[in-house]
Amino acid sequence: KIAFDEGDFEKLRQRYLLPRIQLNTELPTGMTLRRTCKPRLIDLKTPGFQMLRVRIDELTKKNDWLAVYRLLCQVRSYEIDPSRVPAVMQETDHCGDVNEVFDLTQDNDAVDGKEC
């Protein structure tokens, strides 16, 4: 079990749950941009991050900050070592699975299982 660390939670919240705002970004041409805003890190379009975002939004509405902290710690571990994928990102949604299989072989000597 992970103990709740408020300082660490705030750092993780800023990294993953808040828009990333950069001030005074200097371009290679020498121009300086005043302010740029990028989306949250958990707003990536991959299915795993979409499931993660939904789960974190649910927990946030319930004010379950300990569960949000645990998920964010898992995401940080995943960012450090990609082989440690958080469980919530491994869940599968069976809506898009294949329901029908087509045989594309050219075998004319096929045996019907009902005739045996």
C-alpha positions in Angstrom: 0.0 0.0 0.0 1.1 3.5 -0.8 0.9 6.1 2.0 -0.5 9.5 1.0 2.2 12.1 0.6 0.6 15.5 0.0 3.7 17.1 -1.4 4.3 14.3 -3.9 0.6 14.3 -4.8 0.7 18.0 -5.6 3.8 17.4 -7.9 2.1 14.5 -9.7 -1.2 16.5 -10.0 0.6 19.4 -11.6 2.5 17.0 -14.0 -0.4 14.9 -15.1 -3.7 16.6 -14.3 -3.2 20.3 -15.1 -2.6 21.9 -18.5 1.1 22.5 -19.1 1.7 26.2 -19.4 5.1 27.5 -20.5 6.0 31.1 -20.1 8.6 33.0 -22.2 9.6 30.1 -24.5 12.5 31.1 -26.7 12.5 29.7 -30.3 15.7 28.7 -32.2 15.2 31.9 -34.3 15.6 34.1 -31.3 11.9 35.0 -31.0 10.2 34.6 -27.6 6.7 33.3 -27.2 4.9 34.8 -24.3 2.8 31.9 -23.2 2.0 28.4 -24.6 -0.6 26.0 -23.2 -0.5 22.3 -23.8 -3.1 19.8 -22.8 -2.8 17.6 -19.7 -0.4 14.6 -20.0 -3.3 12.2 -19.3 -5.2 13.6 -22.3 -3.3 11.4 -24.8 -5.5 9.8 -27.4 -4.4 6.2 -26.8 -7.0 3.8 -25.4 -5.0 3.2 -22.2 -4.8 6.9 -21.4 -8.4 7.4 -22.2 -9.4 4.7 -19.7 -7.0 6.2 -17.2 -8.5 9.7 -17.7 -12.1 8.3 -17.2 -11.1 6.5 -14.0 -9.3 9.5 -12.6 -12.2 11.8 -13.4 -14.6 9.4 -11.6 -12.4 9.3 -8.5 -12.0 13.1 -8.5 -15.8 13.5 -8.5 -15.9 11.2 -5.5 -13.1 13.1 -3.8 -11.1 9.9 -3.4 -7.7 11.5 -3.5 -5.8 8.5 -2.1 -7.0 6.4 -5.1 -6.0 9.2 -7.5 -2.6 9.4 -5.9 -2.1 5.7 -6.3 -3.0 5.8 -10.0 -0.7 8.8 -10.5 2.2 6.9 -8.8 1.5 4.0 -11.2 1.6 6.4 -14.2 4.9 7.8 -12.9 6.4 4.3 -12.6 5.1 3.6 -16.1 6.8 6.7 -17.4 10.1 5.7 -15.8 9.8 2.0 -16.8 7.4 1.3 -19.7 7.1 -2.4 -18.8 5.2 -1.4 -15.6 1.8 -0.6 -17.3 -0.9 0.5 -14.7 -3.7 -2.0 -14.3 -6.3 0.5 -15.3 -4.6 1.0 -18.7 -4.6 -2.8 -19.3 -8.4 -3.2 -19.0 -9.9 -4.2 -22.2 -13.1 -3.0 -23.7 -14.8 -5.8 -25.6 -16.9 -3.6 -27.8 -14.2 -3.4 -30.5 -13.2 -7.1 -30.5 -13.5 -9.4 -33.5 -16.8 -11.3 -33.4 -16.5 -13.2 -36.7 -13.7 -15.1 -38.4 -13.4 -15.6 -42.2 -11.4 -18.5 -43.6 -9.4 -17.1 -46.5 -7.6 -20.4 -47.4 -8.0 -22.0 -50.8 -8.5 -25.6 -49.4 -11.0 -27.4 -51.6 -10.6 -30.7 -49.8 -12.1 -29.4 -46.5 -14.1 -31.9 -44.5 -17.4 -30.9 -43.0 -17.4 -31.7 -39.3 -21.1 -32.7 -39.4 -20.3 -35.5 -41.9 -17.8 -37.3 -39.6 
